[in-house]
Amino acid sequence: MAGKGTLKRQLNLPQVVMLGTAGTLGSGVFILSGHAAAIAGPAAIWAVLIAGILSFSIALNYCELATTYPETGGAMTYVREAWGKGLIAFLVGSMDSISSTFYTALSAVGFAYSVSVFFPGLAASAFGISAVAIAAIVVFVILNILGVTKVGNLQVVMGIALLVAFAIYTIGGFTMPNGFSTATLLPDGRWFQSDSIGVNAGVILKTIALIYAMYVGFEVIADDAEEVKNPTKNIPLAIMISLFLIVVVYTLVITVAMGTSSDIAGSETAISDTIRMFMGTPGATIIGIAGMVGSLTSINSSMLSATRESFTLSRDGAWPAFLSHLNQARVPYLSIIFIGAISILVTGIGAVDFLSYITSGGYLFVLLLSNLSMISLRKKYPYIHRPFKVPFFPLTPIIASLVCLIVLRYSEVRALIFMGGILAVFAVYYYGRLGLTSWQEEHKRSQDPGRYRILVPIQQDSGMENLIRIGARIANAQSDVSMCLLQVVDPQIAENEDARAKLQSSRQYTLEKFIKHAVEQNIPMYAKTVTDSTPAEGIINELRNDNNVRLLLFKFPVGEKEQAKFDASVEPIIRSGLSNVGLLFDRGIDKLENILVPVGGGLHSKFAIQIADSLAKADNGTVDIIRVVDEDLDDELYEDQMAYLQEIVIVQLNDIPGNMSLHIVRGDDPAKAIIEETRQREYDLVVIGSYEGDTHGEHLFGELVDRVRTGTSTSVLVVRAHESAAASWLRRQIRASNPRT
C-alpha cells in the first residue's frame, strides 16, 4: 500500500545473526587493518579487542531496548520514547541514517579495492574505484527494492562464505610457513613505542576511534526489529552471537596480519598482501573474493539500516512523506532509492580513513544518546514489560556512554567538524520545518477560528449527559472545535408564539444543564434551533448548510418503539454521507479511563481508533486495540496480523501512543471474542466501527455491532466515518479483492 505503513516480520534467527555478523565482518577489517597498524603498530590488536569488549556493554543495552520496542527505527525509537518527538530524536534518527549511508559508501569503496586485487589497474584510477563502487550500490538498491527476504537469504550465504574465508586465513596464517611469527609481530619485544601509559592509552583510543566503524553492523538488528520473527527471543540471541563472532574473528585476523608482515601500515589491501606470503596466489584469490563478499555484506546491512531509519523518519513526519511509501513487497522503495543516490554521491570523497572517521563519529553520537535513553526509560516506565533486562543496571549503560564519549574525544578533528556541520544543517531544517508548520496552522486559525463543530441533536428522552460528556472530550482533543446542541422542530409548532417560548426555554435549560462539560474541557458550546418537517431532514439540511461538522452524535433510545422510530430517522442521515456519525449505547459511564477498540481493518474501525485516542487523552486513560483472528492461525501469519494492526494504528495516529496497547485475540466468532474481552477487564467504554455495508435492514450498524452491544454490560459507542456512496462501493470492491485489508 502507499503511504505510511509497517514492515512485515520475515527474518528468522539465522538470517538475523548473519545480518549482524556478515554486515559487520565486511569491508572494515579489509581496508582499515593497515590504517590501524599505521597508528598503533602491534598494539592495534589490543585496540581491536578492547573495542569489541566495550561494544558488549552497548550490545546489552540494545538487547533490552530492541525487545522492549521491537519496531523499525532503532536508536531514534528509543530516544523518542524517552524524550519525545523533539529535536534530539530527530537528530539521532537523521544521524543514524546518514552514518549508515556513509558506511554504505565506505563499504562500496572497499569492494572496489577488493576487486582491484584481481584488476590492479583499477586502483591506479580514482574513476575506476568510483565506477565499481557505484555499480555495487546500484545492485543492492535493486535487491532491497525486490524485498528484504531476498536480502536476508543472500546475507546468510555471503556470511557463511565470509566466515569460511576468515577461517582459512586464520588457520593458514598460524600453521603455514611464512605465516604468523612473534618475531614479526614484536620485533623489539614491545607492544608500544612509548613508555608513557598516557601516550599509549591515547594511541589505543585514537585507533579505536578509527576502527570503530568495523563494529558497525550488529545494531542493524535493532534497526530492523520490526522485520524480525519472534523478536523477544531472536533479537538478543542474534545481537550477542553476532558480536561474539565479530570480536573473535577480528582479533585473530589482525593478529595474523600483523604477525605475518611488518610492512602493512597504511595499506587498503593488508589482508590480501599478507595471505599471499603464506598461501600464494590461491590464498590471495580466496581472500580477494572474501573481501568482495565482505564489502557486499556491509553495503547490504548498512543500506538496510539507513533506509529503515529514513522510512521511520518519514513515517513520523520528520522527513518528506514520500520516503515512507511501500511497494507490493512492503519495503520502502523510495527510501532505498534516496539512500542509494546519496551513497553514490558520497563515494566521490574516496578517502577511506576520512569516511571511516565520519561513520564512527556519527554512530558513536547515536549510540551515546540511545544508551542514555535507556536510563531515562527505566525511570519513566518502571513497570513496562521488558523481555530482556540488561545486567548490572545502571552501570552497563553508564560504561557504554563513557566509551562513546572517550572515543569521540579521540576522533579525527576534520571528521568531527564535518559531523557537527551535518548536525547543524539538520537542526536548521528541523526548526525551519517546525516554524513553517506553526505559521500555516496559525494562518488557518486566523482565517476561520473555531470553524469545526461536533453536532449533538437534542433527543426527547432523558440521558443526554454522557453523550455530551463524550462529545466535549472529543472536541477537547482537537483544535478549533465547538459543540452545538441542535433542536429540530416542526414549522407549524414554531409559528405558535407560546410554543416558541417553550422551545426557547427548553433549549436554554438544556444548554445550562450540560454547559458544565464544555467548561471542564474548555471548549465553546452553544444551542441552536432549526425548523423542518422531520428531525432527519432538519439535521441533513443543517449538514448541507455547514460542511464543517466533524461528528454527529446520537444516543440510542431505551424503548423498543423509540428504537424503531430512531432507526428510521437516522438511516437517511447516514445514507446522505454528509458527516461522521457516532451512536452511544449508554449503560452508565462514571469515567473514561479504560477503552476497548476492536479493529477489523475497515474504514469505520480505523475511525474508531481516532475517537478512542481523543477520549483517552482527555482523561489520561488507556486504550486496548484488539484484532480477532482465526483460532487455528499459524505463528507466522499471527506475526503478520500484529504487524498489520500496528500499521493501522500508525497510519491513523502517526505513532503508537504510550497509553495504547495492541493485542491479537484468537477466536472463530469475533462478536463473542469481543464480549469476552469486556468481561475479563472492566472497561468504561467500547468504541467500535460500524460494519462496511449499506445501511438497511434490521441491523442499522451491522449484526456484529448489535451482538456486542446487547451481549456486554459496558457502554458502547458505535462510529461510522463520513463516506460517499460511490466511495463506499469502490472501497468495498477493493476490500473484497484483498481480504486482509
C-alpha positions in Angstrom: 0.0 0.0 0.0 1.1 3.6 -0.5 1.6 6.0 2.3 2.5 5.1 5.8 2.8 1.5 7.0 4.6 -1.1 8.9 7.0 -3.7 7.7 6.5 -7.4 7.5 8.1 -9.8 10.0 10.0 -12.2 7.7 13.6 -12.6 9.0 14.4 -15.7 11.0 17.2 -16.2 13.6 19.9 -17.4 11.1 19.1 -14.6 8.8 19.3 -12.0 11.6 22.5 -13.5 13.0 24.1 -13.2 9.6 22.6 -9.8 9.0 24.5 -8.6 12.1 27.6 -10.8 11.7 28.2 -10.6 7.9 27.2 -7.0 7.9 29.9 -6.2 10.4 32.5 -8.6 9.1 32.6 -6.6 6.0 34.9 -4.1 4.3 36.1 -2.6 7.6 38.6 -5.2 8.5 40.0 -5.4 5.0 40.6 -1.7 4.4 41.2 -0.5 7.9 43.7 -3.0 9.3 46.6 -1.3 7.6 45.5 2.1 8.7 45.2 0.8 12.3 48.7 -0.6 12.1 50.0 2.8 10.9 48.7 4.4 14.1 49.3 1.8 16.8 51.7 -0.8 15.4 51.2 -4.2 17.0 49.1 -2.5 19.8 46.3 -2.3 17.1 45.5 -5.9 18.2 44.6 -4.6 21.7 42.6 -1.7 20.2 40.5 -4.2 18.2 40.0 -6.5 21.2 39.2 -3.6 23.6 36.8 -2.0 21.2 35.0 -5.4 20.9 34.8 -6.0 24.6 33.5 -2.4 25.2 30.9 -3.0 22.5 29.3 -5.7 24.6 28.0 -3.0 27.0 26.4 -1.3 24.1 25.1 -4.6 22.7 23.4 -5.5 26.0 21.6 -2.1 26.1 20.4 -2.7 22.5 19.1 -6.2 23.5 16.8 -4.6 26.2 15.8 -1.6 24.0 15.1 -3.6 20.9 13.0 -6.3 22.6 11.0 -3.6 24.6 10.4 -1.6 21.4 10.6 -4.2 18.6 9.9 -1.8 15.7 12.0 -0.3 12.9 14.0 2.8 13.7 16.4 1.6 16.3 18.0 4.4 18.4 15.6 7.1 17.2 12.7 5.0 18.5 14.3 4.7 22.0 15.2 8.4 22.2 11.7 9.3 21.0 10.1 7.2 23.7 12.5 8.7 26.4 12.3 12.4 25.5 9.5 12.7 23.0 9.4 13.7 19.3 11.7 16.7 19.6 15.0 17.9 18.2 17.1 15.2 19.9 15.0 12.3 18.5 15.1 14.0 15.0 18.9 14.4 15.1 19.5 10.9 16.4 17.4 9.3 13.6 18.8 11.6 11.0 22.5 11.0 12.0 21.9 7.2 12.3 20.6 7.2 8.7 23.4 9.4 7.4 26.1 7.4 9.2 24.7 4.2 7.7 24.7 6.0 4.3 28.4 6.9 4.7 29.2 3.4 5.7 27.4 2.1 2.6 29.7 4.4 0.6 32.8 3.2 2.6 31.9 -0.4 2.0 31.4 0.2 -1.7 34.8 1.8 -1.9 36.2 -1.2 0.0 34.5 -3.5 -2.5 36.2 -1.6 -5.4 39.6 -2.0 -3.7 39.0 -5.8 -3.3 38.2 -6.0 -6.9 41.5 -4.2 -7.6 43.3 -7.3 -6.2 42.3 -9.0 -9.5 42.4 -5.9 -11.7 45.3 -3.8 -10.4 44.6 -1.1 -12.9 41.5 -0.1 -11.1 43.5 1.2 -8.0 45.5 3.5 -10.2 42.4 5.4 -11.2 40.1 7.2 -8.9 37.4 7.0 -11.6 37.8 3.2 -11.8 37.3 2.8 -8.0 34.3 5.1 -8.0 32.7 3.3 -11.0 32.9 -0.1 -9.4 31.6 1.3 -6.0 28.6 2.9 -7.7 27.8 -0.3 -9.6 27.8 -2.3 -6.3 25.4 0.3 -4.7 23.0 0.1 -7.7 22.9 -3.7 -7.4 21.9 -3.6 -3.8 19.4 -0.8 -4.4 17.6 -3.2 -6.8 17.9 -6.2 -4.4 16.4 -4.2 -1.5 13.5 -3.0 -3.6 12.7 -6.6 -4.5 12.2 -7.4 -0.8 14.0 -8.0 2.5 13.6 -11.8 2.4 15.8 -11.9 -0.7 18.3 -9.7 1.0 18.2 -11.9 4.2 18.7 -15.1 2.2 21.6 -13.5 0.3 23.1 -12.3 3.6 23.1 -15.9 5.1 25.0 -17.2 2.0 27.5 -14.4 2.0 28.0 -14.5 5.7 28.8 -18.2 5.7 31.3 -17.8 2.8 32.9 -14.9 4.7 33.4 -16.9 7.9 34.9 -19.8 5.9 37.4 -17.4 4.2 38.4 -15.9 7.6 38.8 -19.4 9.0 41.1 -20.4 6.1 43.1 -17.2 6.6 43.5 -17.6 10.3 44.3 -21.3 10.3 46.7 -20.9 7.4 48.4 -17.9 9.0 49.0 -19.7 12.3 50.1 -23.1 10.8 51.9 -22.5 7.5 55.4 -21.4 6.8 55.9 -17.6 6.2 52.8 -17.0 8.3 52.5 -15.6 11.8 55.5 -15.3 14.0 56.0 -13.5 17.3 59.3 -12.0 16.0 57.5 -10.3 13.2 54.7 -9.1 15.4 57.1 -7.8 18.2 60.5 -7.3 16.6 61.8 -5.5 19.6 59.6 -7.3 22.1 57.4 -4.2 22.7 53.7 -3.6 22.1 54.1 0.2 22.3 56.8 2.6 21.2 56.4 4.8 24.2 56.9 4.1 27.9 54.2 6.6 28.9 50.9 5.0 29.9 49.0 8.2 29.0 50.6 8.3 25.5 49.9 4.6 24.9 46.3 4.9 26.1 45.8 7.8 23.7 47.2 5.7 20.8 44.7 2.9 21.7 41.8 5.3 21.9 42.7 7.0 18.6 42.9 3.6 16.9 39.5 2.6 18.4 38.1 5.9 17.0 39.3 4.9 13.6 38.4 1.3 13.5 35.0 1.5 15.4 33.4 1.5 12.0 34.5 -2.1 11.9 31.9 -2.8 14.7 29.1 -1.0 12.9 26.7 -3.7 11.9 25.3 -5.6 14.9 22.9 -2.7 15.8 21.3 -3.1 12.4 19.4 -6.0 14.1 17.8 -3.4 16.4 17.2 -1.0 13.5 15.3 -3.7 11.6 13.5 -5.2 14.7 10.1 -4.7 13.0 11.0 -7.3 10.4 12.3 -10.0 12.8 10.3 -13.0 13.6 9.8 -13.8 17.3 11.7 -10.6 18.2 11.8 -11.1 22.0 13.8 -14.2 21.7 15.7 -13.8 18.4 16.9 -10.2 18.8 19.0 -10.7 22.0 20.4 -14.0 20.7 21.3 -12.6 17.3 23.0 -9.5 18.8 25.1 -11.4 21.3 26.0 -14.3 18.9 27.0 -11.9 16.1 29.1 -9.6 18.3 30.9 -12.6 19.9 31.8 -14.0 16.4 32.9 -10.5 15.3 35.3 -10.0 18.2 36.9 -13.4 17.8 37.3 -13.1 14.1 38.7 -9.5 14.1 41.2 -10.3 16.9 42.5 -13.4 15.1 42.6 -11.8 11.7 44.5 -8.7 12.7 46.9 -10.8 14.8 47.7 -12.9 11.8 48.1 -9.9 9.6 50.5 -8.0 11.9 52.4 -11.2 12.8 52.9 -12.0 9.1 54.2 -8.7 7.8 55.6 -5.6 9.3 55.0 -3.6 6.1 51.3 -3.2 6.0 50.9 0.2 7.6 48.5 2.4 5.6 47.6 -0.4 3.1 44.0 -0.8 2.0 44.8 -4.4 1.0 46.7 -5.6 4.1 44.8 -8.9 4.4 45.3 -9.8 0.7 49.0 -8.8 0.9 49.7 -11.0 3.9 47.9 -14.1 2.8 49.9 -14.0 -0.4 53.0 -14.5 1.8 51.9 -17.9 3.2 49.3 -19.2 0.7 50.5 -17.6 -2.6 48.1 -16.7 -5.4 45.4 -19.2 -4.4 45.2 -17.6 -0.9 45.2 -14.1 -2.4 42.3 -15.2 -4.7 40.3 -16.6 -1.7 40.8 -13.6 0.4 40.2 -11.2 -2.5 36.9 -12.9 -3.1 36.2 -12.8 0.7 37.0 -9.0 0.6 34.5 -8.5 -2.1 31.9 -10.6 -0.3 32.6 -8.8 3.0 32.2 -5.4 1.3 28.9 -6.5 -0.3 27.5 -7.7 3.1 28.4 -4.3 4.6 26.7 -2.5 1.7 23.7 -4.7 2.3 23.4 -4.3 6.0 24.2 -0.5 6.1 21.8 0.2 3.3 19.1 -1.8 5.0 19.7 0.2 8.2 19.8 3.6 6.5 16.6 3.0 4.5 14.7 1.8 7.6 15.8 4.9 9.5 14.7 7.2 6.7 11.4 5.2 6.5 10.8 5.8 10.2 11.7 9.5 10.0 9.3 9.9 7.1 6.5 7.8 8.8 6.8 10.1 11.8 6.5 13.2 9.6 10.2 14.4 10.3 11.4 13.7 6.7 9.4 14.1 3.5 6.3 11.8 3.4 7.2 10.1 0.1 10.1 8.2 1.8 7.6 6.1 3.7 5.8 4.7 0.7 5.8 0.9 0.5 5.8 -1.2 -2.6 4.0 -4.6 -3.0 6.8 -6.4 -1.2 6.1 -4.0 1.7 9.6 -2.4 1.6 10.2 1.4 1.5 11.3 1.5 -2.1 11.6 5.3 -2.4 13.8 5.4 0.8 16.0 2.8 -0.8 16.4 4.8 -4.0 17.1 8.0 -2.0 19.7 6.4 0.3 21.3 4.7 -2.7 21.6 8.1 -4.5 23.2 9.8 -1.5 25.6 6.9 -1.1 26.6 7.2 -4.8 27.4 10.9 -4.3 29.4 10.2 -1.1 31.6 7.7 -2.9 33.2 10.7 -4.6 35.0 11.5 -1.3 37.0 8.3 -1.7 39.3 8.8 1.3 38.9 5.6 3.3 40.2 6.9 6.7 38.0 10.1 6.5 34.9 8.1 5.6 35.7 5.7 8.5 36.0 8.6 11.0 32.8 10.2 9.9 30.9 6.8 10.1 32.4 6.0 13.5 31.7 9.5 14.8 28.1 9.5 13.7 27.4 6.1 15.1 29.0 7.0 18.4 26.8 10.1 18.7 23.8 7.8 18.1 24.9 5.1 20.5 25.6 7.6 23.2 22.1 9.0 23.2 20.5 5.6 22.9 22.4 4.4 25.9 21.3 7.5 27.9 17.8 7.0 26.7 17.7 3.6 28.4 18.4 5.1 31.8 15.6 7.6 31.2 13.2 4.9 30.0 13.9 2.8 33.2 12.8 5.8 35.3 9.9 6.8 33.1 8.4 3.4 32.6 9.5 1.2 35.6 6.7 -1.3 35.1 6.7 -1.8 31.3 7.3 -5.4 30.1 10.9 -5.9 29.3 11.6 -9.3 27.7 15.3 -8.8 28.2 16.8 -6.8 31.1 20.4 -5.6 31.0 22.5 -6.8 33.9 24.2 -4.5 36.4 21.9 -1.6 35.6 22.7 1.4 35.6 26.4 0.5 35.4 26.2 -1.0 31.9 24.6 2.0 30.1 26.9 4.3 32.1 30.0 2.4 30.9 28.7 2.3 27.3 28.1 6.1 27.4 31.6 6.8 28.7 33.0 4.6 26.0 31.2 6.7 23.3 32.4 10.0 24.8 36.0 8.9 25.2 36.3 7.5 21.7 34.6 10.7 20.2 37.2 12.7 22.0 40.0 10.9 20.1 38.3 11.0 16.7 39.8 12.9 13.8 39.1 16.6 14.1 38.1 17.2 10.5 35.6 14.4 10.7 34.1 15.8 13.9 33.8 19.2 12.3 32.1 17.7 9.3 29.8 15.7 11.6 29.0 19.0 13.5 28.1 20.6 10.2 25.7 17.8 9.3 24.0 18.2 12.7 23.8 21.9 12.3 22.1 21.5 8.9 19.6 19.0 10.3 18.8 21.4 13.2 18.2 24.3 10.8 15.9 22.0 8.7 14.1 20.9 11.9 13.4 24.4 13.2 12.6 25.7 9.7 10.0 22.9 9.1 8.6 23.4 12.6 8.3 27.2 12.1 6.6 26.8 8.7 4.1 24.3 10.1 3.3 26.5 13.0 2.8 29.5 10.7 0.5 27.6 8.4 -1.6 26.4 11.4 -1.8 29.9 12.8 -2.8 31.3 9.4 -5.6 28.8 9.2 -6.9 29.7 12.6 -6.8 33.4 11.8 -8.8 32.8 8.6 -11.5 30.8 10.2 -11.3 30.5 14.0 -13.5 27.8 15.7 -14.7 26.6 12.3 -15.4 22.9 13.2 -18.3 21.6 15.1 -19.5 18.5 16.9 -23.2 18.4 16.4 -25.5 16.8 19.1 -29.2 16.7 18.2 -31.4 17.1 21.3 -33.4 14.0 21.7 -36.6 13.8 23.6 -35.8 11.1 26.1 -33.6 11.7 29.0 -30.0 10.6 29.5 -28.1 13.0 27.2 -25.4 13.8 29.8 -23.0 11.0 29.0 -23.3 11.7 25.3 -22.5 15.3 25.8 -19.6 14.4 28.1 -18.1 12.2 25.3 -18.6 14.9 22.7 -16.9 17.5 24.9 -13.9 15.2 25.4 -13.6 14.5 21.7 -13.8 18.3 20.9 -11.1 19.0 23.6 -8.6 16.7 21.9 -8.9 18.5 18.5 -8.2 22.1 17.5 -10.8 24.8 16.6 -13.8 22.6 17.6 -17.0 23.8 19.2 -20.0 21.9 20.3 -23.6 22.6 19.1 -26.8 21.2 20.7 -29.2 21.2 17.8 -33.0 21.2 18.3 -35.2 20.4 15.3 -38.9 21.5 15.5 -41.9 21.3 13.2 -42.6 24.6 11.3 -46.2 24.6 12.5 -45.2 24.4 16.1 -42.6 27.1 15.6 -45.2 29.5 14.3 -47.1 29.4 17.6 -45.8 32.1 20.0 -46.4 30.1 23.2 -44.7 27.0 21.6 -41.8 29.1 20.6 -41.4 30.5 24.1 -41.5 26.9 25.5 -38.9 25.8 22.9 -36.6 28.6 23.7 -36.9 27.9 27.5 -36.3 24.2 26.8 -33.2 24.9 24.7 -31.9 27.3 27.4 -32.5 24.7 30.1 -30.7 22.0 28.1 -27.7 24.3 27.5 -27.4 25.3 31.2 -27.7 21.7 32.3 -24.9 20.5 30.2 -22.6 23.5 29.8 -20.5 22.2 32.7 -19.0 19.6 30.4 -17.9 22.3 28.0 -16.4 24.4 30.8 -14.5 21.3 32.2 -13.0 20.7 28.7 -12.5 24.4 27.9 -14.5 24.3 24.6 -17.2 26.6 23.3 -20.8 25.2 23.5 -24.0 26.7 22.2 -27.6 25.7 21.3 -29.4 26.2 18.0 -32.9 25.6 16.8 -33.9 24.8 13.2 -37.3 24.1 11.7 -38.1 21.2 9.3 -40.7 18.7 8.6 -38.7 15.8 10.3 -35.7 15.7 12.6 -33.8 13.8 9.9 -34.5 16.4 7.2 -33.6 19.2 9.7 -30.2 17.6 10.5 -29.4 16.8 6.9 -30.2 20.4 5.8 -28.0 21.7 8.7 -25.1 19.5 7.5 -25.6 20.7 3.9 -25.6 24.3 5.0 -22.4 23.9 7.1 -20.0 21.2 5.9 -17.6 21.8 8.8 -19.4 19.3 11.2 -16.7 16.9 12.4 -19.0 14.5 14.1 -22.7 13.9 14.6 -23.5 12.3 17.9 -26.7 10.4 18.9 -27.9 8.5 21.9 -29.6 5.2 21.3 -33.1 5.3 22.9 -34.2 2.8 25.5 -37.7 1.8 24.5 -38.4 -0.6 21.5 -40.9 1.8 19.9 -38.4 4.7 20.2 -35.7 2.4 18.8 -37.6 1.6 15.6 -38.5 5.3 15.1 -34.9 6.3 15.8 -33.6 3.8 13.2 -35.9 5.1 10.6 -34.8 8.7 11.4 -31.1 8.0 11.4 -30.8 5.8 8.3 -31.3 8.7 5.8 -28.8 10.8 7.7 -26.2 8.0 7.4 -27.1 7.4 3.7 -26.5 11.1 3.0 -22.8 10.6 3.8 -22.5 14.2 5.0 -20.8 13.6 8.3 -19.1 11.2 10.6 -21.7 9.6 12.9 -21.5 8.3 16.5 -24.1 6.4 18.3 -23.9 5.8 22.1 -25.5 2.7 23.8 -25.3 4.1 27.3 -25.1 1.8 30.3 -23.6 4.3 32.6 -20.2 6.0 32.4 -18.5 7.1 35.6 -15.1 7.7 33.9 -13.3 7.1 30.7 -10.1 5.5 31.8 -10.2 2.1 30.1 -11.4 1.9 26.5 -11.6 -1.1 24.2 -11.4 -0.8 20.4 -12.0 -3.9 18.2 -10.4 -3.4 14.8 -11.4 -5.3 11.7 -9.4 -3.2 9.4 -12.2 -1.3 7.7 -12.7 2.4 7.4 -15.0 2.7 10.3 -12.9 0.7 12.7 -10.0 3.0 11.8 -12.1 6.0 12.7 -12.9 4.3 16.0 -9.1 4.3 16.8 -9.1 8.1 16.3 -12.1 8.6 18.5 -10.8 6.4 21.3 -7.5 8.2 21.2 -9.3 11.6 21.6 -11.3 10.3 24.6 -8.3 8.7 26.3 -6.3 12.0 26.1 -9.0 13.9 27.9 -9.0 11.6 31.0 -5.4 10.3 30.7 -6.9 6.9 30.1 -5.6 3.7 28.3 -6.8 2.2 25.1 -6.7 -1.5 24.2 -6.7 -2.2 20.5 -7.7 -5.8 19.6 -8.0 -7.7 16.4 -9.8 -11.0 16.3 -8.2 -13.7 14.1 -8.9 -17.4 13.4 -8.4 -19.8 16.2 -6.0 -22.0 14.2 -3.9 -19.2 12.7 -0.2 -20.3 12.4 2.5 -18.3 14.2 3.9 -16.6 11.1 0.5 -15.3 10.0 -0.1 -14.3 13.6 3.0 -12.1 13.5 1.8 -10.7 10.2 -1.5 -9.8 11.7 0.2 -8.0 14.6 2.3 -6.1 12.1 -0.8 -5.2 10.1 -2.5 -4.0 13.3 0.5 -1.8 14.1 0.3 -0.4 10.6 -3.4 0.5 11.0 -2.7 2.4 14.3 0.4 4.2 13.0 -1.5 5.4 9.8 -4.3 6.8 11.9 -2.3 8.4 14.7 1.3 8.8 13.2 2.5 6.7 16.1 1.6 4.1 18.7 0.9 6.2 21.9 2.4 5.1 25.2 -1.1 4.6 26.6 -2.2 2.3 23.9 -1.6 -1.5 23.8 -2.2 -3.8 20.8 -3.4 -7.4 21.1 -4.3 -10.2 18.7 -7.2 -12.3 20.1 -7.9 -15.8 18.7 -11.5 -16.8 18.2 -13.8 -18.1 15.5 -16.6 -15.8 16.5 -15.5 -12.1 16.5 -18.5 -10.8 18.4 -18.2 -13.5 21.1 -14.5 -12.8 21.4 -15.1 -9.0 21.9 -17.8 -9.6 24.5 -15.4 -12.0 26.4 -12.7 -9.3 26.4 -15.2 -6.8 28.1 -15.9 -9.4 30.7 -12.2 -10.1 31.5 -11.5 -6.4 32.2 -13.7 -3.6 33.5 -13.8 -1.3 30.5 -15.6 2.0 30.7 -16.4 2.1 27.0 -16.2 0.1 23.9 -15.6 2.1 20.7 -16.5 0.0 17.7 -16.7 0.8 14.0 -19.9 0.2 12.0 -19.9 -2.6 9.5 -18.9 -1.8 6.0 -22.1 -2.5 4.0 -25.1 -0.3 3.2 -27.4 0.9 6.0 -30.5 -1.1 5.6 -32.5 -3.9 7.2 -32.8 -4.9 10.8 -29.2 -4.1 11.8 -28.5 -0.5 11.1 -24.8 -0.6 12.1 -24.3 -4.3 11.5 -25.2 -7.6 13.1 -21.8 -7.9 14.9 -22.3 -4.4 16.5 -25.7 -5.3 17.7 -24.5 -8.6 19.2 -21.7 -6.8 21.0 -23.9 -4.0 22.4 -26.6 -6.5 23.6 -24.1 -9.0 24.9 -21.9 -6.7 27.0 -22.7 -4.7 30.2 -20.2 -2.0 29.0 -21.4 1.2 27.3 -20.7 1.0 23.5 -20.0 3.9 21.1 -20.5 2.9 17.5 -18.9 5.2 14.9 -19.3 5.4 11.2 -16.8 7.5 9.2 -18.1 10.0 6.5 -18.1 8.5 3.1 -20.0 9.0 -0.1 -22.0 6.1 -1.6 -19.6 5.9 -4.6 -16.5 5.9 -2.4 -18.1 3.2 -0.1 -18.8 1.0 -3.1 -15.3 1.3 -4.5 -13.6 0.6 -1.2 -15.7 -2.5 -0.6 -14.7 -3.8 -4.0 -11.0 -3.3 -3.2 -11.5 -4.9 0.2 -13.2 -7.9 -1.4 -10.2 -8.4 -3.7 -7.8 -8.2 -0.7 -9.5 -9.5 2.4 -6.6 -8.8 4.8 -7.1 -5.0 4.4 
